[in-house]
């Protein structure tokens, strides 16, 4: 479920506990979607939401400007929790070695293997250093589940710019992970 459009300053988002209570069901649904793509141990959607909230609190990211900003911050915090869990799982399995990654031709897809999320995360961090806007488009489209129009609204850019950045970022990530050959690096 994607949050409804709202560009105005939301006073409820200025109170962290109220914001969490107000959007808890939507955050759990977002967490459920993330965990469906990559289940980790026994991590439950509610637990992911609570860990997300704690990360946002420790980073001082609890006062969002609007719903899009709030869900963007929440998605980033959820991504960080999943990355940390994936690293821990990878360290336990096979001595921490990385394995194959899967990128669909249509969108970036992470399967159940936590090492795939780690490979995507590394490539996405590199993309962020080179092209922050394209990396933000990927995060909003993939980790938040925004449509192209919602991503455009959240970033303050046109939908056609989102489409171009999305296409570019997918190609860039594929190249960063696979290089010239068909085998992952």
C-alpha positions in Angstrom: 0.0 0.0 0.0 1.3 3.4 -0.9 0.5 6.5 1.1 -2.1 8.9 -0.2 -0.8 12.1 -1.8 -0.5 15.0 0.5 1.9 17.9 -0.1 1.0 20.1 2.8 2.8 20.3 6.2 1.2 17.7 8.4 1.1 18.6 12.1 0.6 15.0 13.0 4.0 14.1 11.5 5.7 16.6 13.9 4.8 14.3 16.8 6.8 11.1 16.3 4.6 8.8 18.4 1.4 10.2 16.8 2.9 9.8 13.3 3.7 6.2 14.0 0.3 5.5 15.4 -1.4 7.3 12.6 0.5 5.4 9.9 1.2 2.1 11.7 -1.0 0.0 9.4 0.4 1.4 6.2 4.0 0.9 7.6 3.2 -2.7 8.5 1.9 -3.3 5.0 5.0 -1.7 3.5 7.1 -4.0 5.9 5.1 -7.0 4.8 5.8 -6.2 1.1 9.5 -5.9 1.9 9.6 -9.2 3.8 7.7 -11.0 1.1 10.5 -10.2 -1.3 13.2 -11.2 1.1 12.2 -13.0 4.3 14.8 -13.0 7.0 14.8 -15.5 9.7 11.7 -14.9 11.8 11.5 -11.1 11.3 7.9 -10.1 11.3 6.4 -6.9 9.8 5.6 -5.4 13.2 9.2 -6.0 14.3 10.5 -4.4 11.2 8.3 -1.3 11.8 9.5 -1.1 15.4 13.2 -1.3 14.3 12.5 1.2 11.6 11.0 3.6 14.2 14.0 3.2 16.5 16.4 3.9 13.6 14.5 7.0 12.7 14.5 8.1 16.3 18.3 7.6 16.8 19.0 9.6 13.6 16.7 12.4 14.4 14.5 11.7 11.4 11.2 11.7 13.1 9.9 15.1 12.0 8.8 14.7 8.4 7.6 17.5 6.3 4.8 15.5 4.7 3.6 12.0 4.1 6.0 11.4 1.2 8.9 12.5 3.2 7.8 10.4 6.2 7.5 7.2 4.0 10.8 8.0 2.3 12.5 8.1 5.6 10.7 5.0 6.8 11.6 3.1 3.7 15.3 4.0 4.1 15.3 2.9 7.7 13.6 -0.4 6.8 16.2 -0.9 4.1 18.9 -0.3 6.7 17.4 -2.9 9.0 17.1 -5.4 6.2 20.7 -4.8 5.1 22.0 -5.3 8.7 20.0 -8.5 9.0 21.2 -9.7 5.6 24.8 -9.1 6.6 24.3 -11.0 9.8 22.7 -13.9 7.9 25.4 -13.9 5.3 28.1 -13.9 8.0 26.5 -17.1 9.5 26.2 -18.8 6.1 29.1 -19.9 4.1 31.6 -17.7 5.8 30.1 -14.5 4.5 30.9 -15.1 0.8 28.6 -13.5 -1.8 26.7 -15.5 -4.4 24.7 -14.9 -7.5 22.3 -12.0 -7.8 19.2 -11.7 -9.8 18.1 -8.6 -11.7 14.9 -8.8 -13.7 14.8 -7.1 -17.1 11.8 -5.0 -15.9 12.7 -3.9 -12.4 15.4 -4.6 -9.8 14.2 -7.6 -7.8 15.6 -9.1 -4.7 14.9 -12.8 -4.0 15.0 -14.7 -0.8 18.8 -14.9 -0.6 20.1 -12.1 1.7 23.4 -11.9 -0.2 21.4 -10.6 -3.2 20.1 -7.7 -1.1 23.7 -7.0 0.0 25.0 -6.9 -3.6 22.1 -4.6 -4.6 22.8 -2.4 -1.5 26.5 -2.1 -2.4 25.7 -1.1 -6.0 23.0 1.3 -4.9 25.4 3.0 -2.5 27.9 3.4 -5.3 25.1 4.8 -7.6 24.1 7.2 -4.8 27.7 8.6 -4.7 27.6 9.1 -8.5 24.0 10.1 -9.1 22.0 10.7 -5.9 18.8 11.5 -7.8 18.7 8.2 -9.6 19.5 6.3 -6.4 16.6 8.1 -4.7 14.3 7.1 -7.6 15.3 3.5 -7.1 14.8 3.7 -3.3 11.3 5.2 -3.7 10.2 2.9 -6.5 11.7 -0.3 -5.1 11.8 0.1 -1.3 8.7 2.3 -0.8 6.7 1.0 -3.7 5.8 4.4 -5.1 4.5 4.7 -8.7 6.4 6.9 -11.1 4.0 9.8 -10.4 4.3 9.4 -6.7 8.1 9.3 -7.0 8.0 12.5 -9.1 5.8 14.2 -6.5 8.0 13.1 -3.6 11.2 14.3 -5.4 9.8 17.4 -6.9 10.6 16.3 -10.5 8.6 15.5 -13.6 7.3 11.9 -14.2 9.3 11.8 -17.4 12.5 12.6 -15.4 11.5 9.7 -13.0 11.1 7.4 -16.0 14.5 8.3 -17.5 16.2 8.0 -14.1 14.5 4.7 -13.4 15.6 3.3 -16.8 19.2 4.6 -16.3 19.4 3.3 -12.7 18.3 -0.2 -13.7 20.8 -0.3 -16.5 23.5 1.1 -14.2 22.8 -1.4 -11.5 22.8 -4.3 -13.9 26.2 -3.1 -15.3 27.6 -2.6 -11.8 26.6 -6.1 -10.7 27.1 -8.1 -14.0 29.6 -6.0 -15.9 30.1 -7.1 -19.5 29.3 -10.7 -19.0 26.2 -12.6 -18.0 27.8 -13.8 -14.7 27.6 -11.7 -11.6 30.8 -10.1 -10.4 
